[in-house]
């Protein structure tokens, strides 16, 4: 196998269930099933920060869906667990970049689809990848495939991915992430070419057994899997929006692995629950305050700029993140190509400048609303934002939403301010993908549209020179900030806790790769 000439970035090492439902889990742990049912090694119980939304790779919505899809589907390559970003072979027996626009692959002959849909072949790869770029499908994950032209089938298990132009993110976003999941062509065609939350056929080491909305997703070991068997008979994934609620469930013995809140990190490091381990990872998430440019209340650029300068990020770091996270300078985290050393509007509030901008705007008696996902960190942040804007005489209403409703807000043209948080992969292309004009009203909730930004997004994906590429992405973030539609907050951090009865397999940003989890 020949690996492409890709420089993987070494990241710095540091750096619907709410509380009542989590207490319900805790009660169950002490009653209906053994408090440490995981101890026999048959079941892994874990937590996702949101409920599953789709099992169709063309319509999956971020890492929550991918955490479920990765164990049940196969890709040509998968992320490898560890502290440094890299990949390993999965469905591919071999894969190589023949030239900047051609990637040749050969599939293993041991992978089959469930429910009688036969062996995985190159036609399945072609179908899986090309359907995502099909304009008629309107896949939300189309940006992940960038300039894909087509997949040429050269044999039963051999083929060539053909790109229109070179595409640097292919190896660290497209192939090892959501858009790289391979589905059965026959299975999808049997149901009209699209699924929702029930897969017709899968191929990985685990099978999707069931989904109980807002309660639990259950995976079971695939008895027909020819590779290394999954370590657990069953994996149960509980959607718990709030880290504090997840900690309650963990300390009650109801789950075996979870991300924990930053305000609990020092306590749990100093005195962890019995037979538990706490680990810390940097995070690629990005959090920001967005402003909807299509809302008449926010059409005045001086008003938006005043809001940017009124927001005090250090206060948010202290109150919401307990000084366990650092302020961000954009959507691209430290350690990735294109990270900016500083933002244009600064980190600390500048009330004098904010007031001057507000005076220049001519706006008075300003009243706005901010939509927020209802979890403790976000609520605290929104309250600080409310106080920041009150110092300018701007009234800010906080509107809280549960996960199921929050993630549909992008379609709402009446949005005003939004406190948002997106997941990320180790290439800047993934960050800029969601803020192009084409994504307005889809994932681009601010509806910011810039020809220069779109051109940078298109050109940077093909740029092989790391320094030139970095400069392009830094400029893209400048454009976002210059619009007045964005105030960047943090990339957070990822502390996790797990039972010593399991061996977690984690990405370099601390997120789980369940198919590789093992038993101690």
KEPABA-689396 format. One record per residue (C-alpha): x, y, z. Coordinates in Angstrom, 2 decimals, padded with zeros to 5 digits. Layout:
BEGIN
{node {X,Y,Z}},
...
This chain:
BEGIN
{node {000.00,000.00,000.00}},
{node {001.28,003.45,-000.90}},
{node {000.13,006.28,001.34}},
{node {-000.42,009.68,-000.27}},
{node {001.90,012.56,000.53}},
{node {-000.31,014.01,003.24}},
{node {001.12,015.75,006.32}},
{node {-000.99,014.73,009.29}},
{node {-001.02,017.42,011.93}},
{node {000.13,016.61,015.45}},
{node {-002.30,018.27,017.79}},
{node {-001.30,019.52,021.25}},
{node {-002.16,017.00,023.97}},
{node {-003.75,019.51,026.37}},
{node {-004.53,022.32,025.84}},
{node {-033.59,013.32,024.34}},
{node {-032.20,012.88,027.88}},
{node {-031.63,015.74,030.25}},
{node {-030.96,015.58,033.99}},
{node {-034.20,013.78,034.87}},
{node {-033.60,011.14,032.22}},
{node {-030.04,010.66,033.38}},
{node {-031.36,010.17,036.90}},
{node {-033.70,007.60,035.40}},
{node {-030.67,005.80,034.02}},
{node {-029.06,006.00,037.42}},
{node {-032.13,004.53,039.04}},
{node {-032.13,001.74,036.52}},
{node {-028.51,001.05,037.33}},
{node {-029.43,000.49,040.94}},
{node {-032.54,-001.53,040.23}},
{node {-033.65,-003.08,036.97}},
{node {-030.21,-004.34,035.94}},
{node {-026.93,-004.89,037.72}},
{node {-025.14,-001.73,038.76}},
{node {-022.08,-003.03,036.95}},
{node {-023.69,-005.04,034.21}},
{node {-020.69,-004.14,032.05}},
{node {-018.38,-006.13,034.29}},
{node {-019.01,-009.41,032.46}},
{node {-017.80,-007.79,029.24}},
{node {-020.95,-008.47,027.25}},
{node {-022.41,-004.95,027.08}},
{node {-020.80,-001.54,026.59}},
{node {-023.00,001.34,027.71}},
{node {-021.95,004.77,026.53}},
{node {-023.20,008.29,025.97}},
{node {-023.69,010.51,022.90}},
{node {-024.22,014.25,023.29}},
{node {-027.31,014.18,021.05}},
{node {-029.80,011.71,019.65}},
{node {-029.24,009.91,016.38}},
{node {-030.78,011.62,013.37}},
{node {-030.01,009.48,010.31}},
{node {-028.31,006.24,009.32}},
{node {-028.00,007.34,005.71}},
{node {-024.44,008.57,005.05}},
{node {-025.82,011.09,002.58}},
{node {-027.92,012.77,005.26}},
{node {-026.04,012.14,008.51}},
{node {-025.58,015.15,010.73}},
{node {-022.14,015.13,012.23}},
{node {-020.21,013.00,014.63}},
{node {-023.21,011.72,016.63}},
{node {-024.52,009.84,013.59}},
{node {-021.03,008.80,012.54}},
{node {-020.31,007.25,015.93}},
{node {-023.14,004.81,015.16}},
{node {-022.42,004.38,011.46}},
{node {-018.72,003.61,011.81}},
{node {-019.33,000.26,013.59}},
{node {-022.10,-000.89,011.22}},
{node {-020.73,000.23,007.83}},
{node {-017.29,-000.07,006.30}},
{node {-015.14,002.51,004.56}},
{node {-012.12,002.09,002.35}},
{node {-010.11,003.50,005.27}},
{node {-010.94,004.38,008.89}},
{node {-009.39,006.76,011.39}},
{node {-006.91,004.93,013.58}},
{node {-007.17,005.44,017.34}},
{node {-004.40,007.31,019.11}},
{node {-002.97,010.71,019.90}},
{node {-001.98,011.54,016.31}},
{node {-004.27,011.74,013.29}},
{node {-003.84,008.93,010.81}},
{node {-005.77,006.22,009.02}},
{node {-005.77,002.47,008.53}},
{node {-007.23,000.13,005.94}},
{node {-010.80,-001.04,006.42}},
{node {-012.74,-002.38,003.41}},
{node {-009.76,-001.71,001.16}},
{node {-007.17,-004.40,000.71}},
{node {-005.00,-001.69,-000.81}},
{node {-005.38,001.96,-001.80}},
{node {-002.98,004.37,-003.47}},
{node {-002.97,007.84,-004.99}},
{node {-001.88,007.20,-008.58}},
{node {-001.77,010.92,-009.35}},
{node {-003.35,014.07,-007.88}},
{node {-006.80,013.21,-009.29}},
{node {-006.87,009.40,-009.32}},
{node {-007.04,007.01,-006.33}},
{node {-006.94,003.29,-007.06}},
{node {-008.41,000.76,-004.64}},
{node {-008.89,-002.96,-004.24}},
{node {-011.53,-004.30,-001.84}},
{node {-011.08,-007.19,000.54}},
{node {-012.98,-010.30,-000.49}},
{node {-014.24,-011.00,003.04}},
{node {-016.85,-008.25,003.47}},
{node {-020.50,-008.98,002.89}},
{node {-023.76,-007.12,003.41}},
{node {-026.45,-008.36,005.77}},
{node {-029.96,-009.48,004.86}},
{node {-028.78,-011.44,001.84}},
{node {-027.47,-008.51,-000.20}},
{node {-024.21,-010.26,-001.07}},
{node {-020.55,-009.38,-001.09}},
{node {-019.28,-005.80,-001.17}},
{node {-018.04,-004.87,-004.63}},
{node {-016.68,-001.90,-006.50}},
{node {-020.20,-001.14,-007.78}},
{node {-021.23,-000.52,-004.17}},
{node {-018.36,001.92,-003.72}},
{node {-019.34,003.73,-006.91}},
{node {-022.97,003.92,-005.85}},
{node {-022.16,005.08,-002.32}},
{node {-019.87,007.91,-003.35}},
{node {-021.66,009.12,-006.48}},
{node {-025.10,009.27,-004.86}},
{node {-023.83,011.87,-002.39}},
{node {-022.86,014.25,-005.21}},
{node {-026.05,013.58,-007.21}},
{node {-027.88,016.96,-007.37}},
{node {-031.23,015.17,-007.39}},
{node {-030.54,013.64,-003.96}},
{node {-029.69,016.99,-002.34}},
{node {-027.35,015.36,000.16}},
{node {-026.36,017.61,003.05}},
{node {-022.93,015.96,003.00}},
{node {-022.16,016.78,-000.62}},
{node {-019.37,019.23,000.39}},
{node {-017.38,016.33,001.85}},
{node {-016.80,014.95,-001.63}},
{node {-015.59,018.25,-003.10}},
{node {-014.58,017.81,-006.76}},
{node {-015.50,014.12,-007.14}},
{node {-016.20,013.36,-010.79}},
{node {-017.03,009.66,-010.61}},
{node {-015.82,006.24,-009.55}},
{node {-014.60,004.05,-012.38}},
{node {-015.22,000.33,-011.81}},
{node {-012.29,-001.64,-013.21}},
{node {-013.14,-005.06,-011.78}},
{node {-015.43,-006.85,-009.36}},
{node {-013.50,-005.49,-006.40}},
{node {-011.28,-002.85,-008.02}},
{node {-011.89,000.72,-009.01}},
{node {-010.57,004.26,-009.32}},
{node {-011.87,007.40,-007.62}},
{node {-011.65,010.17,-010.22}},
{node {-011.51,013.81,-009.12}},
{node {-012.02,016.87,-011.31}},
{node {-009.22,018.69,-009.49}},
{node {-006.83,017.73,-006.67}},
{node {-008.55,017.49,-003.29}},
{node {-006.33,017.66,-000.21}},
{node {-009.04,016.74,002.35}},
{node {-009.79,013.38,000.73}},
{node {-007.56,011.37,003.08}},
{node {-008.39,013.02,006.38}},
{node {-012.07,013.89,005.93}},
{node {-013.84,012.26,003.01}},
{node {-012.68,008.66,003.04}},
{node {-012.35,008.01,006.82}},
{node {-015.46,009.98,007.85}},
{node {-019.22,010.01,007.11}},
{node {-019.11,010.39,003.33}},
{node {-016.75,007.42,003.09}},
{node {-019.29,004.92,004.45}},
{node {-020.04,002.24,001.84}},
{node {-023.63,001.05,001.49}},
{node {-025.17,-001.75,-000.56}},
{node {-026.37,-000.57,-003.96}},
{node {-028.94,-003.38,-004.19}},
{node {-030.23,-002.71,-000.68}},
{node {-030.70,001.01,-001.23}},
{node {-032.28,000.54,-004.63}},
{node {-034.73,-001.91,-003.08}},
{node {-036.15,000.92,-000.92}},
{node {-036.00,003.75,-003.43}},
{node {-032.41,004.85,-002.93}},
{node {-032.68,006.49,000.47}},
{node {-033.15,005.49,004.13}},
{node {-033.83,007.30,007.36}},
{node {-033.17,005.63,010.71}},
{node {-033.52,001.96,009.74}},
{node {-030.73,000.46,007.62}},
{node {-031.66,-002.12,004.98}},
{node {-028.25,-003.76,005.01}},
{node {-024.98,-003.14,006.83}},
{node {-021.54,-004.73,006.73}},
{node {-019.46,-003.84,009.80}},
{node {-018.50,-005.73,012.98}},
{node {-021.74,-004.58,014.62}},
{node {-025.38,-004.55,013.52}},
{node {-027.96,-001.88,014.23}},
{node {-030.54,-003.65,016.38}},
{node {-032.85,-000.82,017.42}},
{node {-033.38,002.86,018.00}},
{node {-035.64,004.16,020.74}},
{node {-035.98,007.89,020.03}},
{node {-034.61,010.08,022.84}},
{node {-033.79,006.91,024.80}},
{node {-031.23,004.55,023.32}},
{node {-029.55,003.14,020.23}},
{node {-028.56,-000.54,020.45}},
{node {-025.89,-002.26,018.37}},
{node {-025.14,-005.99,018.50}},
{node {-022.20,-008.03,017.28}},
{node {-022.43,-009.09,013.63}},
{node {-022.12,-012.92,013.59}},
{node {-021.17,-012.90,009.90}},
{node {-018.30,-010.42,010.22}},
{node {-015.10,-012.02,008.91}},
{node {-012.64,-009.59,010.46}},
{node {-011.62,-009.24,014.08}},
{node {-014.80,-009.65,016.09}},
{node {-016.25,-006.77,018.05}},
{node {-015.33,-007.00,021.73}},
{node {-018.90,-006.66,023.01}},
{node {-022.11,-008.56,022.38}},
{node {-024.03,-005.31,022.71}},
{node {-023.31,-001.58,022.59}},
{node {-025.96,000.72,024.04}},
{node {-025.63,004.43,023.23}},
{node {-027.69,006.82,025.35}},
{node {-028.32,010.38,024.09}},
{node {-027.58,012.72,027.00}},
{node {-027.25,016.35,025.94}},
{node {-025.67,017.63,029.12}},
{node {-022.26,016.55,030.47}},
{node {-023.40,017.00,034.08}},
{node {-026.33,014.67,033.51}},
{node {-023.94,012.18,031.89}},
{node {-021.70,012.32,034.97}},
{node {-024.65,011.47,037.19}},
{node {-025.35,008.44,035.02}},
{node {-021.68,007.42,035.05}},
{node {-021.21,007.75,038.81}},
{node {-024.39,005.72,039.30}},
{node {-022.92,002.91,037.19}},
{node {-025.36,003.28,034.29}},
{node {-022.79,004.05,031.58}},
{node {-019.18,003.03,031.04}},
{node {-017.78,005.90,028.97}},
{node {-018.60,009.58,028.62}},
{node {-017.16,012.97,028.03}},
{node {-017.24,014.93,031.29}},
{node {-017.78,018.60,032.08}},
{node {-014.79,020.86,032.55}},
{node {-016.03,022.01,035.96}},
{node {-015.81,018.40,037.18}},
{node {-012.44,017.62,035.62}},
{node {-010.17,018.48,038.55}},
{node {-012.45,016.76,041.05}},
{node {-012.63,013.57,038.99}},
{node {-008.90,013.59,038.29}},
{node {-008.12,013.96,041.98}},
{node {-010.71,011.44,043.15}},
{node {-012.15,009.36,040.32}},
{node {-014.92,006.81,040.91}},
{node {-013.62,003.31,041.71}},
{node {-011.95,001.49,038.82}},
{node {-012.18,004.53,036.53}},
{node {-009.71,006.50,034.43}},
{node {-009.87,010.15,033.35}},
{node {-008.10,011.24,030.16}},
{node {-007.75,014.65,028.52}},
{node {-007.68,015.49,024.82}},
{node {-007.69,018.72,022.81}},
{node {-010.92,019.38,020.95}},
{node {-011.74,020.32,017.37}},
{node {-015.27,021.49,018.15}},
{node {-015.86,025.18,017.53}},
{node {-018.34,027.37,019.39}},
{node {-019.47,030.79,018.22}},
{node {-022.22,033.37,018.35}},
{node {-023.84,033.85,014.96}},
{node {-026.10,036.62,013.67}},
{node {-028.66,036.06,010.93}},
{node {-027.92,038.55,008.16}},
{node {-031.35,038.02,006.58}},
{node {-033.13,039.31,009.67}},
{node {-033.98,043.05,009.29}},
{node {-033.12,043.60,012.96}},
{node {-029.50,042.72,012.20}},
{node {-029.03,044.32,008.78}},
{node {-027.01,047.22,010.24}},
{node {-023.29,046.20,010.13}},
{node {-022.38,048.71,012.85}},
{node {-024.85,047.05,015.21}},
{node {-023.36,043.63,014.51}},
{node {-019.85,044.96,015.07}},
{node {-020.95,046.54,018.34}},
{node {-022.21,043.16,019.49}},
{node {-018.94,041.50,018.50}},
{node {-016.91,043.93,020.60}},
{node {-019.31,043.77,023.56}},
{node {-018.89,040.01,024.06}},
{node {-016.37,039.16,026.76}},
{node {-014.95,035.73,025.95}},
{node {-012.71,035.48,029.06}},
{node {-015.81,035.71,031.25}},
{node {-017.36,032.86,029.28}},
{node {-014.20,030.78,029.67}},
{node {-014.27,031.26,033.42}},
{node {-017.99,030.81,034.10}},
{node {-019.03,028.33,031.41}},
{node {-015.82,026.32,030.95}},
{node {-014.26,026.74,034.42}},
{node {-011.00,027.91,032.85}},
{node {-010.59,024.45,031.31}},
{node {-010.80,025.70,027.72}},
{node {-009.11,028.46,025.75}},
{node {-010.70,031.23,023.67}},
{node {-010.76,030.58,019.93}},
{node {-009.69,032.85,017.12}},
{node {-011.86,031.28,014.43}},
{node {-013.36,028.01,013.28}},
{node {-009.99,026.28,012.78}},
{node {-008.40,024.90,015.95}},
{node {-004.74,025.18,017.01}},
{node {-002.59,022.58,015.32}},
{node {-004.58,022.58,012.07}},
{node {-003.61,024.25,008.82}},
{node {-005.07,027.76,008.71}},
{node {-005.35,028.43,012.45}},
{node {-005.20,032.16,013.22}},
{node {-003.06,033.37,016.09}},
{node {-005.52,036.13,016.92}},
{node {-009.00,037.28,015.98}},
{node {-009.85,040.69,014.53}},
{node {-012.35,041.65,017.23}},
{node {-010.22,040.47,020.13}},
{node {-010.92,038.19,023.06}},
{node {-011.92,040.55,025.86}},
{node {-014.85,042.95,025.55}},
{node {-014.08,046.48,024.43}},
{node {-017.13,048.38,025.67}},
{node {-015.78,051.76,024.64}},
{node {-015.43,050.62,021.03}},
{node {-018.72,048.71,021.19}},
{node {-020.57,051.81,022.40}},
{node {-018.97,053.95,019.70}},
{node {-020.07,051.47,017.02}},
{node {-023.57,051.34,018.45}},
{node {-023.74,055.16,018.39}},
{node {-022.56,055.16,014.77}},
{node {-025.25,052.64,013.90}},
{node {-027.99,055.02,014.95}},
{node {-029.85,052.11,016.54}},
{node {-031.66,052.59,019.85}},
{node {-033.92,050.50,022.07}},
{node {-032.47,047.37,020.52}},
{node {-034.11,044.12,021.57}},
{node {-032.86,040.77,020.27}},
{node {-033.22,037.05,020.98}},
{node {-030.62,034.28,021.06}},
{node {-031.48,030.63,020.41}},
{node {-029.56,028.15,022.55}},
{node {-029.35,024.38,022.99}},
{node {-030.56,023.68,026.53}},
{node {-027.45,022.40,028.29}},
{node {-025.78,023.96,031.30}},
{node {-022.66,025.26,029.54}},
{node {-024.73,026.94,026.85}},
{node {-027.22,028.42,029.28}},
{node {-024.43,029.97,031.33}},
{node {-022.81,031.35,028.18}},
{node {-026.11,032.86,027.07}},
{node {-026.56,034.53,030.44}},
{node {-023.10,036.12,030.14}},
{node {-023.95,037.30,026.62}},
{node {-027.16,038.75,028.00}},
{node {-025.18,040.71,030.61}},
{node {-022.57,041.79,028.03}},
{node {-025.21,043.28,025.74}},
{node {-027.12,044.82,028.64}},
{node {-024.03,046.95,029.26}},
{node {-024.76,048.53,025.87}},
{node {-028.47,048.86,026.59}},
{node {-029.34,045.94,024.30}},
{node {-031.99,043.59,025.67}},
{node {-031.31,039.93,024.87}},
{node {-033.99,037.26,025.29}},
{node {-032.70,033.69,025.77}},
{node {-034.73,031.01,023.95}},
{node {-033.87,027.46,025.03}},
{node {-034.38,024.37,022.85}},
{node {-033.99,020.64,023.29}},
{node {-031.78,018.84,020.78}},
{node {-034.55,017.67,018.45}},
{node {-035.79,021.22,017.86}},
{node {-032.51,023.10,018.03}},
{node {-030.94,021.33,015.08}},
{node {-033.86,022.26,012.85}},
{node {-033.48,026.00,013.51}},
{node {-031.36,026.63,010.43}},
{node {-034.50,026.62,008.31}},
{node {-035.96,029.48,010.37}},
{node {-035.44,032.76,008.51}},
{node {-036.51,034.71,011.60}},
{node {-033.48,033.65,013.65}},
{node {-031.64,036.54,015.26}},
{node {-028.62,035.45,017.34}},
{node {-027.54,031.83,017.67}},
{node {-025.12,030.17,020.08}},
{node {-023.83,027.26,018.05}},
{node {-021.31,024.42,018.23}},
{node {-020.18,022.26,015.30}},
{node {-018.07,019.12,015.27}},
{node {-014.91,019.07,013.21}},
{node {-012.41,016.84,011.44}},
{node {-008.63,017.33,011.02}},
{node {-008.78,019.45,007.86}},
{node {-009.85,023.10,007.53}},
{node {-011.96,022.30,004.47}},
{node {-014.52,020.67,006.74}},
{node {-014.90,023.89,008.73}},
{node {-015.35,026.23,005.77}},
{node {-017.70,023.82,003.95}},
{node {-020.71,024.85,006.01}},
{node {-020.40,028.62,005.52}},
{node {-020.47,028.86,001.73}},
{node {-023.40,030.48,-000.08}},
{node {-024.84,027.10,-001.08}},
{node {-025.25,026.20,002.61}},
{node {-027.30,029.30,003.50}},
{node {-030.36,028.11,005.40}},
{node {-028.96,024.58,005.63}},
{node {-025.93,024.67,007.96}},
{node {-025.03,028.28,007.28}},
{node {-027.58,029.69,009.72}},
{node {-026.13,033.20,009.52}},
{node {-026.87,033.18,005.77}},
{node {-023.59,034.93,005.16}},
{node {-022.66,034.75,001.48}},
{node {-019.31,035.92,000.11}},
{node {-017.93,035.26,-003.37}},
{node {-014.39,035.66,-002.04}},
{node {-015.04,033.15,000.75}},
{node {-016.54,030.64,-001.69}},
{node {-013.57,031.02,-004.03}},
{node {-011.10,030.44,-001.20}},
{node {-013.06,027.38,-000.11}},
{node {-012.91,025.99,-003.65}},
{node {-009.28,026.88,-004.36}},
{node {-007.78,025.86,-001.00}},
{node {-008.96,022.26,-001.33}},
{node {-006.57,021.79,-004.26}},
{node {-003.62,023.77,-002.88}},
{node {-000.72,021.42,-002.09}},
{node {001.58,024.06,-000.56}},
{node {000.83,024.02,003.20}},
{node {001.86,027.65,003.75}},
{node {-000.24,028.97,000.88}},
{node {-003.16,026.84,001.99}},
{node {-002.86,028.11,005.56}},
{node {-002.90,031.73,004.38}},
{node {-006.04,031.08,002.37}},
{node {-007.91,029.66,005.35}},
{node {-006.77,032.48,007.60}},
{node {-008.21,034.93,005.09}},
{node {-011.48,032.94,004.96}},
{node {-011.90,033.41,008.70}},
{node {-011.11,037.12,008.35}},
{node {-013.99,037.38,005.86}},
{node {-016.36,035.71,008.30}},
{node {-015.39,038.07,011.10}},
{node {-015.45,041.17,008.87}},
{node {-019.10,040.44,008.05}},
{node {-020.03,041.09,011.67}},
{node {-022.03,037.87,011.68}},
{node {-019.64,035.87,013.87}},
{node {-018.04,036.08,017.28}},
{node {-015.77,033.11,017.95}},
{node {-015.83,031.68,021.47}},
{node {-013.83,028.44,021.99}},
{node {-012.80,025.04,020.68}},
{node {-013.56,023.58,024.11}},
{node {-011.56,020.57,025.38}},
{node {-012.39,016.87,025.66}},
{node {-011.95,015.18,029.03}},
{node {-013.31,011.61,029.10}},
{node {-013.91,009.07,031.85}},
{node {-014.19,005.31,031.41}},
{node {-014.32,002.06,033.37}},
{node {-011.09,000.15,033.71}},
{node {-012.97,-002.91,032.47}},
{node {-012.85,-001.48,028.95}},
{node {-010.10,-000.29,026.62}},
{node {-011.47,002.73,024.76}},
{node {-010.38,003.52,021.21}},
{node {-010.38,007.30,020.80}},
{node {-009.63,009.78,018.07}},
{node {-006.94,012.40,018.80}},
{node {-009.74,014.77,019.78}},
{node {-011.07,012.33,022.39}},
{node {-014.13,011.16,020.46}},
{node {-014.92,007.43,020.44}},
{node {-014.37,004.85,017.70}},
{node {-016.67,002.15,019.06}},
{node {-015.79,-000.54,016.56}},
{node {-012.28,-000.64,018.05}},
{node {-013.25,-000.56,021.75}},
{node {-011.91,-003.55,023.66}},
{node {-012.10,-005.29,027.03}},
{node {-009.37,-004.95,029.61}},
